[in-house]
Structures are given as C-alpha cells and as structure tokens.
Amino acid sequence: MSVAEKLCKHIQDLPESLQAEVLDFVGFLEAKATRQSGGHDYLTQSEISLALAMQGMEDEALPEYSRDDLKGEF
C-alpha cells in the first residue's frame, strides 16, 4: 500500500472537522515546498498563516450592515 493510499484510509476515518485541518496542513506543506524550491510563488510565513486562517471563510455567512451601524463617516 502506498503512502497516499494509507493517508486516504486514515483521513476517511476522521471527522470532517479534522479532515479540514489535514487539508489546511497540506496547503501549508505545499506552500513551504514551493518556497524551499525557490519557486516564483514565494510566500512569507505571515502570508501562509493568513491564507490558512482564512481558508473556508468564503463559505461563511456575512453579517449585513447598514449606514446606522457606522460610528463615523470618512
């Protein structure tokens, strides 16, 4: 059994929330490998951290604000 097959088996047994963490970590490893290989897609650690922290946020419901919610106008 290959490493990829073993990973798939273990990941399938995890709850979905932990599967999402595994996916986040894979993204981190990919970014790290790109950075270490001298790829043109160089990302700083803060950019990687921000990208991982924001991953999946596009699926979250956004709050709805009105002009009444503003504390001041610019």
Secondary structure, 3 states (H helix, E strand, C coil): CCHHHHHHHHHHCCCHHHHHHHHHHHHHHHHHHHHHCCCCCCCCHHHHHHHHHHCCHHHCCCCCCCHHHCCCCC
